[in-house]
């Protein structure tokens, strides 16, 4: 019977893939036809051509991305209808529905119907497929009274789609859970767009998967409201982004989504430098708003004594009173520093032009001529730039951190010890904690060199031009600014994601933040600027907070921006971490005096944690990895180390495809089949929140945990001996 059912489902799957292939060919032909059209014509015609190219390219990419597991479910309904559910909606030439998109309202019962509330569903069938072949069937009969095996066919019992998915070996890339979304996860995924939704949950509850599927759902259900502005997805590090980067394309959504780490939220800066947690905590404190504001004010200087300026051989005075008047007028304009500089310079040039001509009453032509002479004077440029300099955010921060005097003047809101933590050389690399400060500085400064601006290309267009020239033979012959100004960078040729990624002032339709508990107050300030509508999905676990300035209360963090209007949803079932490893992780927290409830684990494994005392951490780690690789049929192994031991362990562990050597911070948000945990006590000792880091480390494993240590173990491990 099961084979008969499999063959029947295979026939329908063949129809679906045939239709998919047909649509792909049609999209490819349409794209080729548009590309063959002449490029000459009016700007409107060229723009229309580019828009059609973007439309067909996006559609073709979507159709190619849904190849794997195109269809994964079927609903048998009380009215006798059968409804297939899959990655994308498909209809035949006569508009008969072959399959509904998993995000459509018609697919909702596939995830939410139960025997208690069947919602018109008699049978829910889950289909396992591989390479266009049906490999397994799993039936759930939700309405026994309505089910007739003779009429409806037999119920097929499989291995359990969820358990098969959870037990599958990891590949180093996250797979979507579109076929196995559980009811509590589906409720969060389909929550309304507006407002801030916080998704709290223990390790393994599927927070990241829910966040990604929610982004895809929102782009499907609210496309007219958010696709033109796009979705920003913020993840903790580059490894995490590489881990998840295939999910949204597989769900049919990638073109309108920007993936970024906290260190890449300021265009043009990839902040990967490292610094002590205490330094990052000071930079993340909201007092830095006052520090930066004062640092800008400190650069708007008065003139202590009169200075004589040489203008083409004529000497004229720059007087303190005139500078003060210009200074006051510029500040009263309430413009950002660089825009206010226009007011400052214009006022002083007007006064100096009169002094240069020996008269205040100048006709416009004479005044313009005199101001031209003043602008050409080296003395005038030197003095005016010194009194109110054009500033970039990068220059402001480098000058501030490299100068003890500037830090002392601007940093009165900080203690002397905190100011000392901020001091660094001008050549120091940017760190993720610098990014919110750069963004804050950009708000205070406005556009650099505003006085000389004549409406040139935007910052976003210059950045796109720079990237274009990097791969062009013209790169050494023309600057990015000239390229953008002369030829333009047509916005229609870029996707929403491409444009948004290079425009600091871009505001998104929705923002998703994963591992959000690690962000400090200044980072939240930046993110709120990126989404003025406050349409956000915030994903995290307060128990996993490792950063000193991280979140300890969602309500306290969000209250300044949304008052009490944030909605908090909690995921309660742990699907990733086996019950015995979850029990150990919670025992470690209890041993440190933290009161945490253990989440419900969906499964257990036959492998208890293995604790091994060794004489050498590098040697012990190498031996542990060898044992894991011997036992591992497929999947991934990670060695999680204290920061102090990472380099030595990495040098000792042979480089192999499924093996990674990481710190706990680098492994946040990731999962591995086997974890070799090195010196847990050192992980705890390295940070004031080291116990939280250890909790994270233990819960990265989906199958096995092996602990290698030279000394004593933290409290909680004794329960496993």
C-alpha positions, 0 to 999 in steps of 0.5 A: 500500500505504501508503495502504491501511495508513493507512486501516486505522489511521484506522478503529481511531483513529476507534474509539478517539476514539469511545470517548474521547468516550463516556467523557467524556460519561459522566464529565460526566453523573456529575459533574453528577449528583453536583453536583445532589445536596443539600448538606445532611446529615451531615458524612460525607455531605458529605465523600462528595459532595465526594470523588465530585466530586473523583473525577469531575473528575479523571477528566474532566480526564484524558480531556480532556487526552489528546486530542492524539495519543491513539494513537501506536503498535502492536505486532505480536506473535509470537503473532499479537496486535496491541497498540495503545499510547497515552496512556491505556488504553481498553477497549470495553463488553465489556472488550476492550482497544482500547489499552494505557496507555504506562506499563503493563508491556504497553507496555514492548516498544514502547520496549525491543524491538530486532532483537537482543532483539525480546521477542516483537515482530515489528513495531513501528509508530509512528503520526503523528496530527494532529487525529484523523487519521493522517498518517504510519506508520513500521514497524520489523521486529524479527523478520524470520523471523516477518514475512510481508508477505502475511499481516501486510501490508506494512512502511511506511517513513516519515520516522522518528518521532524525527527528525520530532519532533526537527526540528519547530519549537519553540512555547515549550511543551514537548511530551511525548516519549511516542511517541518515548521511546528505550530508555535513556530508558525504562529510567530512566523505569521504574526502581523507586520507592524510593531516590534516582535521579540522572539525569546527562546532557549538554544535549539528552539529554532529562533533563527529558522523562525526569523528567516522564515518570517522574513520570507513570509512578510515579503510574500504577504506584505510585498507592496509595503516592504519590498521596495524598502527591503528587509535588513537581517543582522547576524552576529558574525560573518560565519553565521551569515555564511551559514544562513545565506542559502535559506532565503533564496531557497524560500524564494526571497533574496533580492530584497534582503540585506544580510549584515553583521553589526560591524557592517552596518556603516557603509564603507566600513567592515569593522573586524578589529578585536578589543577587550569586552570592557572597551566595547561596553564603554563604547556601547553605553548611551553616554557616548551620545553626549561624548560625541556631541561634545567632541563635535562642539569642541571642533567649532572653535572661537578665535582668541586673538586677531589674525591677519590674513594675506589675500593676494598681497593685501592683509586684512584682519580676522577678528574674534568678534566676527568669528563669534558672531558667525559661530553663534549664527551657525549654531542657531541654525540647528544644522549638522556640523558640516551643514552649519559650517556653510553658515559659518563660512558664508557669514565670515566671507561676507565680512572679510569681503567688505574688509577686502574691498574697504566697503560694506556696500558691495554690488553682487558682482563685486562681492562674488569676485572678492569672495573668490579671492578669499577662497583662493587665499591659503591663509583664509582656508587655513584659518576657517578650516581650523575654526570650523573644519569639515569633518567625516565620522571617521576623522572625528573618531580617530582624532578623539580616541588618539588625543588624550586632551580631546578625550578629556574635554569631550568625555566628561560624562565618563570616568577617567578609567573609562576614558583611558579604555577608549584611548588608541592609536589613529591606525587602530582597526575599526571594531564592531563597537565603533560602528554605532559611534560612526553612525552617531557621528554621521548624524551629528556631522551631516555631509562632509564638505557641504560648503563646496557641494554643488549637488553631486552624486550621492554617497550611495552612488559613489560607493557603487561606482567604487565597487564597479571600478574595482573590477574594471580596467578603467579603475586607474583612470577615473575616480569613483566620484567622477564616474558616478557624476559623469555617467551616473549609476542608474538605480534601476540597475540595482536591486533593493538589497544592493542599493540599501547596502551602500546607503547609510540613510536608507530606511528598511521596511522591516529589520530582523536581528538575530542574537540580539541579546549581544547588542548594546544601547548604541547599537540599538540606537543605530538600528532604530534609525534604520527602521523609523516605522519600528517594524522589527523581529528581534530574536535572542535569549537573555540567558545567552548574553555574553557581552558586558553591555548586552541586553538584560531586559527586553522591556528596558532595552526597547522602552525608549523606542516603542514604550510598552508596545513590544510583543514578546513570544517565547519558543518552548521546545528545544529541537536541536540539543539532546535532552542529556546535553540540555540538562548539563547546560542548565545544571552549569547555570544552576551551579553558578546560582542562575535560576533558569528553567530547562526547556522541553527537549524534543529528542534524546541521543544514545551518547552521554557527555564524555569528560576527559582529563588530559595533560595538554590541551592541544594534544587532548583536543587533537585526540578528541577530534580524531575519535569524533571523526572515527565515529562520525559517518557524516556531519560537522565537528567543532572545537570550542576553545577559550580565546587564550587557547584557540591558536595553540589548539588550532595549530594542533588539530589537523585541518579537515573539511568537517572540523572547525576550531572556534571561540564561543563568540564565533560559534554563536547561532551555529550548530554542529553534530559533535562538539569538543569543548576545551577547558570549560573553566577557562571559558568561564574565567575569561569573561564576567559572563563566562557561565553564559558563554559555557551554556552557549558552547554546550548547546551547539551540539546536535549529537555528541559532546566531548569535554577536554580539560586539564584542571577542575570543571565548573559546578554542574559537570559533576552530575554527569560523571 
